[in-house]
Amino acid sequence: MKRVGICLAVAGLALAASAEDLSQTDLQAALDELRSLKEMQAATDARIQALEEVLLQGASSTVQQAESDADVMRLASTALPETQTPAEGAPDKLAQTADMLLRFEGNYSDSSRADRERGVMRARLGATYQVDDRMEVGALLETGDSEDPNSGYLTFDEFADDFEISLSRAYVSYDLGGVNIIGGKFPKPFRSTDLLWDGDVNPVGLALQSDWQVSSNSSIDLSGIYFVVDENSTGPDSQMIGGQLAFDSGIGEALSLGLALGYYDYELDHVGGADGGDFRNNLLNTNGGYLSDYDLVDVLASATWSGLSERWPVGIEIDYVTNTGAAVDADTAIGVDLDIGRTSQPHDWGMSYGYGEVGVDAVLGAFSNDNFAIGTNYMVHEFGASYLLTENVTLSGALYHYKPLNSLYAAGFMPDEWLDRLRLNVSIAY
């Protein structure tokens, strides 16, 4: 606008100067007008500059306010609690397991006893939940007779009737800091073989477990149990109090040794909850109760050697039991198991052989193995093989060749009668 005004003024003067009749008075008037225009232009420029300063101050204030708002938002976001997410690799609180086994079983005799072949299956679904750093709860559902603690297996029979499902575990475990306390119906808290404890037995009561690392390759485990065998509302209960001390040690890189000493003291004053499957071959008195007391001393020794090959480790386990409360001389049991090979990777396979002799009252038949028809008073040879087809599928087989140990307690079996039980299994585990 300033330049336009000056140009107009100069043009006016030029026109005035070129006029022939331009007077001195007119010239002076033109100069006065030009001076007035310059003053007006200067005032206009001052007002424009003032407006620009106001605008700049307003813009700076807006920027400062925006920065202040941003600071407030940052402070607010810092004050808000962050969403907690599990650390990478942290274990899930809920752990689940599932497995199913399909079996063909054949029972044969070298006498006139009728042969029997049948289909068998078992299915299990288990879960544990870690309540916090110290407490865990667990449960296991499985097929099987709820009145048979030794087995979850069912026979394919009875016109395709539906299978029975049992709650075979329901327990709470709490870590007291070096000592773990377990209550309910729980897995056995001690190591064992089928000679004394069948793998399917889950005691009911209270247990304590603790372990110590003695050195880099040696450890000691201690467990105790109070087992409610049968409760009696009108008199003494049946119960068991026991414990086990176990020691493990490695010698070099190829040899590991283990030794476990256990003692289990049964007080079986009430047997109202027992049936034929619980008594099995143990001797009974005239009142229908157990003839013997059961104070069982158990010595379990094991050794594993992998010096030949990691793929073909060799393991041996010896289990010896004596019943110091037996009313008869048949009060001892021994089992020896030899294993060769491993089944930890797909296409691995292994073999096993076992030998056992069990006196009629050496163990409590209610909780010992039910792998074949005789619960106690037997001699047995066991042959087994297993093959890991895939990570989750195992093919296995076992042959039990057995007979009564003492003809005096043979019961319904012929004294020198050898019997055979063949099992072929397909097991799927998740």
C-alpha positions in Angstrom: 0.0 0.0 0.0 2.9 2.3 0.7 4.4 1.9 -2.7 1.1 2.4 -4.4 0.6 5.7 -2.6 4.1 7.1 -3.6 3.6 6.1 -7.2 0.3 7.9 -7.3 1.9 11.0 -5.8 4.8 11.0 -8.2 2.5 10.5 -11.2 0.4 13.5 -10.0 3.4 15.7 -9.8 4.6 14.7 -13.2 1.3 15.6 -14.7 1.3 18.9 -12.8 4.8 19.8 -13.9 4.0 19.1 -17.5 1.0 21.5 -17.5 1.9 24.8 -19.2 -0.4 26.8 -17.0 0.9 25.2 -13.6 1.3 28.1 -11.0 3.5 28.4 -8.1 0.6 28.2 -5.7 -0.6 24.9 -7.2 2.9 23.4 -6.9 3.1 24.3 -3.2 -0.3 22.6 -2.6 0.8 19.5 -4.3 3.9 19.3 -2.1 1.8 19.7 1.0 -0.5 17.0 -0.1 2.5 14.6 -0.8 3.8 15.3 2.8 0.4 14.5 4.2 0.2 11.3 2.3 3.7 10.2 3.7 2.5 10.9 7.2 -0.6 8.9 6.7 1.4 6.0 5.3 3.8 6.1 8.3 0.9 5.9 10.7 -0.6 3.0 8.8 2.8 1.1 8.9 2.9 1.7 12.7 -0.6 0.2 13.1 0.3 -2.8 10.9 3.5 -3.5 13.0 1.5 -3.3 16.2 -1.1 -5.8 14.9 1.7 -8.1 13.9 3.2 -8.0 17.4 -0.2 -8.8 18.9 -0.7 -11.7 16.6 2.8 -13.1 17.3 2.2 -12.8 21.1 -1.1 -14.7 20.7 0.6 -17.5 18.7 3.4 -17.9 21.2 0.8 -18.1 24.0 -1.1 -20.8 22.1 2.1 -22.8 21.6 3.0 -22.5 25.3 -0.5 -23.7 26.2 -0.3 -26.6 23.8 3.1 -27.6 25.4 1.6 -27.3 28.8 -1.4 -29.5 27.8 1.0 -32.1 26.5 2.9 -32.1 29.8 -0.4 -32.6 31.6 -1.2 -35.5 29.4 2.2 -37.1 30.0 1.8 -36.7 33.8 -1.7 -38.1 33.6 -0.5 -41.1 31.6 2.3 -41.7 34.1 -0.1 -41.7 37.0 -2.5 -44.3 35.4 -1.7 -47.9 36.3 -0.2 -50.0 33.5 -2.0 -53.1 32.3 -0.2 -56.1 33.8 0.7 -58.8 31.2 2.4 -62.2 32.0 6.1 -62.1 31.5 7.3 -63.9 28.4 7.9 -67.6 29.2 6.0 -67.4 32.6 4.1 -70.6 33.3 0.4 -70.7 32.9 -1.6 -70.9 36.1 -3.8 -73.6 34.6 -2.1 -76.8 33.4 -4.0 -79.7 31.8 -3.2 -83.3 31.0 -5.1 -85.9 29.1 -4.5 -89.5 28.0 -6.3 -92.5 26.6 -5.3 -96.1 26.5 -6.8 -98.8 24.3 -5.8 -102.4 25.1 -6.3 -106.0 23.9 -5.9 -108.4 26.8 -5.6 -112.2 26.6 -5.7 -114.5 29.6 -4.5 -118.1 29.1 -3.7 -121.2 31.2 -1.9 -124.4 30.7 -4.7 -126.3 32.5 -8.4 -126.7 31.8 -9.1 -123.1 32.9 -11.1 -121.3 30.2 -9.2 -118.7 28.2 -10.5 -115.1 28.1 -9.9 -112.3 25.7 -11.3 -108.8 26.1 -11.0 -105.2 25.0 -10.1 -102.6 27.7 -9.7 -98.9 27.8 -8.9 -96.0 30.1 -9.3 -92.3 29.7 -8.1 -89.6 32.1 -8.4 -85.8 32.2 -6.4 -83.9 34.8 -5.7 -80.3 35.7 -3.8 -78.2 38.3 -4.3 -74.5 39.0 -1.6 -72.3 40.6 -3.6 -70.1 43.0 -0.5 -68.1 44.0 3.2 -68.6 44.5 2.5 -71.1 47.3 -0.9 -72.8 46.8 -1.9 -75.3 44.1 -5.1 -77.2 43.6 -5.4 -80.3 41.4 -8.0 -82.8 40.2 -8.2 -85.9 38.0 -11.2 -87.5 36.3 -10.9 -91.0 34.9 -12.8 -94.0 33.8 -13.2 -96.9 36.1 -15.0 -98.3 39.1 -15.1 -95.8 41.9 -14.8 -98.7 44.4 -11.6 -100.0 42.9 -8.6 -97.7 43.8 -6.1 -99.9 41.9 -7.5 -99.4 38.4 -9.1 -97.0 36.0 -9.6 -99.6 33.3 -13.0 -100.7 31.9 -13.9 -103.7 29.9 -15.9 -103.5 26.6 -19.0 -105.3 27.6 -22.6 -105.0 28.9 -24.3 -104.1 25.6 -22.4 -100.9 25.1 -23.4 -99.3 28.4 -21.9 -95.9 29.1 -18.6 -95.9 31.1 -18.4 -94.9 34.7 -16.4 -91.7 35.5 -14.7 -91.2 38.9 -13.0 -88.3 40.6 -9.8 -90.0 41.5 -7.9 -86.9 42.7 -8.9 -83.7 44.4 -6.3 -82.0 46.5 -4.7 -78.8 47.7 -1.0 -78.3 48.0 0.7 -75.5 50.0 4.4 -74.6 50.1 5.3 -73.6 53.6 8.8 -72.7 52.5 10.9 -75.9 52.1 8.1 -78.1 53.2 5.1 -78.9 51.0 1.8 -79.9 52.7 -0.9 -81.8 50.7 -4.4 -82.5 51.7 -7.3 -84.4 50.1 -7.0 -87.3 47.6 -3.6 -86.9 46.1 -0.8 -88.7 44.1 1.5 -90.9 46.2 4.1 -88.6 47.8 6.8 -91.3 47.8 8.6 -93.4 45.2 7.5 -97.0 44.8 7.0 -99.9 42.5 3.9 -102.0 41.8 5.1 -104.5 44.3 3.8 -102.4 47.2 1.8 -99.6 45.6 -0.2 -99.9 42.4 0.4 -96.9 40.1 -3.3 -95.9 40.1 -3.7 -95.7 43.9 -4.3 -92.1 45.2 -4.3 -92.0 49.1 -6.8 -89.9 51.0 -5.6 -87.8 54.0 -2.6 -85.5 54.6 1.0 -85.6 53.3 4.2 -83.7 53.8 7.2 -83.5 51.4 10.6 -81.8 51.6 13.8 -82.1 49.7 17.4 -80.9 50.2 20.1 -80.5 47.6 23.2 -81.9 49.4 25.6 -81.2 46.5 25.5 -80.5 42.8 24.7 -84.2 42.1 23.2 -85.5 45.4 19.8 -84.9 47.0 17.7 -86.1 49.9 13.9 -86.4 49.9 11.7 -86.8 52.9 7.9 -87.6 52.8 5.3 -88.4 55.4 1.7 -89.5 55.2 -1.4 -89.9 57.2 -3.7 -92.1 55.2 -7.4 -92.4 56.1 -8.2 -96.0 54.9 -11.7 -96.4 56.3 -13.6 -94.1 58.7 -15.9 -95.6 61.3 -18.6 -93.4 62.9 -19.1 -95.7 65.9 -15.6 -96.9 66.7 -11.9 -96.9 65.8 -11.0 -95.9 62.3 -8.7 -97.7 59.8 -5.7 -95.6 59.0 -2.0 -95.6 58.1 0.9 -93.5 59.2 4.1 -93.8 57.2 7.2 -92.1 55.8 10.0 -92.4 53.4 13.6 -91.1 53.3 15.2 -91.2 49.8 18.7 -90.4 48.7 19.9 -89.9 45.1 23.4 -89.4 43.9 25.3 -89.2 40.6 28.7 -90.7 40.1 30.3 -89.2 37.1 28.2 -88.5 34.0 27.1 -92.0 33.3 26.0 -93.5 36.7 23.2 -92.5 39.0 22.2 -94.3 42.2 19.1 -94.2 44.4 18.1 -95.6 47.8 14.7 -95.2 49.5 13.7 -96.5 53.0 10.1 -96.5 53.9 7.9 -97.6 56.8 4.1 -97.8 56.7 2.1 -98.7 59.8 -1.5 -99.7 59.2 -4.2 -99.9 61.9 -7.1 -101.8 60.2 -9.6 -101.8 63.0 -12.6 -101.2 60.7 -13.1 -102.9 57.4 -16.8 -102.0 56.7 -15.8 -100.2 53.5 -13.7 -103.1 52.1 -14.9 -105.6 49.5 -13.4 -108.7 47.8 -11.3 -106.5 45.6 -9.7 -104.9 48.6 -9.0 -108.1 50.6 -7.8 -110.0 47.5 -5.5 -112.8 48.6 -4.7 -111.6 52.1 -5.6 -113.9 54.9 -8.8 -113.2 56.9 -9.7 -114.0 60.5 -13.0 -115.6 61.6 -14.6 -112.2 62.1 -14.0 -111.2 58.4 -11.1 -108.9 59.1 -7.5 -109.2 58.3 -5.6 -112.0 60.0 -2.3 -110.1 60.1 -1.3 -106.6 61.1 0.5 -104.7 58.4 3.7 -102.9 59.5 5.6 -102.7 56.3 9.3 -102.0 55.9 10.2 -101.1 52.3 13.7 -100.9 50.9 13.9 -99.6 47.3 17.3 -99.4 45.5 18.0 -98.3 41.9 20.8 -97.7 39.5 21.0 -96.3 36.0 24.0 -96.5 33.7 24.3 -94.7 30.4 27.9 -95.3 29.7 27.2 -97.7 26.8 25.0 -95.1 25.0 22.6 -92.3 25.8 20.2 -94.0 23.5 20.5 -97.3 25.4 20.7 -96.7 29.1 20.5 -99.7 31.4 18.5 -99.5 34.7 17.9 -101.9 37.5 15.5 -101.5 40.4 15.2 -103.8 43.5 12.3 -103.6 45.9 12.2 -105.5 49.1 9.3 -105.5 51.6 8.8 -107.3 54.9 5.8 -107.2 57.1 6.8 -107.2 60.7 3.2 -107.6 61.8 2.4 -110.7 59.8 0.7 -113.6 61.5 2.3 -116.2 59.2 5.8 -116.8 57.8 4.9 -115.7 54.3 5.8 -112.1 55.2 8.3 -111.0 52.6 8.2 -109.8 49.0 10.9 -109.0 46.5 10.8 -107.5 43.0 13.6 -107.0 40.5 13.1 -105.0 37.3 15.6 -104.5 34.5 15.1 -101.9 31.8 17.1 -101.4 28.6 16.6 -98.4 26.2 14.6 -95.2 26.4 11.3 -94.0 24.9 11.8 -90.2 25.1 12.1 -89.4 21.4 9.9 -90.6 18.4 11.0 -94.0 17.2 12.8 -94.8 20.4 12.1 -98.2 21.9 13.0 -100.2 25.0 12.7 -103.6 26.6 12.2 -104.8 30.2 12.2 -107.9 32.3 10.9 -108.3 35.9 10.8 -111.0 38.5 8.8 -111.0 41.7 7.9 -113.2 44.6 5.3 -112.0 47.1 4.2 -113.8 50.3 0.5 -114.0 51.1 0.6 -111.3 53.8 3.8 -109.5 52.8 1.9 -106.6 51.4 -1.6 -105.2 51.7 -3.4 -106.5 48.6 -5.9 -103.6 48.6 -3.2 -101.2 47.3 -0.6 -103.5 45.6 -0.5 -104.1 41.8 -3.5 -105.6 40.0 -1.6 -106.5 36.8 -2.7 -110.1 36.9 -5.3 -112.3 38.6 -3.4 -113.0 41.9 -3.0 -110.2 44.4 -0.5 -111.8 46.8 1.1 -115.2 47.1 2.5 -115.3 43.6 5.7 -115.8 41.6 5.8 -113.8 38.3 8.0 -113.3 35.3 7.3 -110.1 33.4 8.4 -109.3 29.8 7.8 -105.9 28.2 8.5 -103.7 25.2 7.5 -100.2 24.2 7.9 -98.1 21.1 7.4 -94.3 20.8 5.6 -93.9 17.5 5.2 -90.2 17.7 5.6 -87.6 20.4 2.2 -88.4 21.8 1.6 -92.1 20.8 3.2 -95.1 22.4 2.8 -98.7 21.4 3.6 -101.2 24.1 3.1 -104.8 25.1 3.6 -106.9 28.3 3.4 -110.6 29.1 2.9 -111.8 32.7 3.8 -115.5 33.3 2.8 -116.3 36.9 1.6 -118.9 39.4 0.8 -119.3 43.1 3.9 -119.1 45.3 2.8 -121.3 48.2 0.3 -124.1 47.6 -1.1 -123.6 51.1 -2.5 -120.3 50.2 -3.4 -121.0 46.5 -7.1 -120.5 47.2 -9.0 -120.9 43.9 -5.9 -121.5 41.8 -4.1 -124.8 41.3 -0.8 -124.9 43.2 1.4 -125.5 40.2 -0.7 -123.9 37.5 1.1 -121.4 35.3 -1.1 -118.6 33.9 -0.3 -116.0 31.2 -1.7 -112.5 30.7 -0.9 -110.7 27.4 -1.5 -107.0 27.0 -1.1 -105.0 23.8 -1.6 -101.3 24.3 -2.0 -98.1 22.3 -1.6 -95.0 24.5 -2.2 -91.4 23.4 -1.1 -88.7 25.8 -1.5 -84.9 25.6 
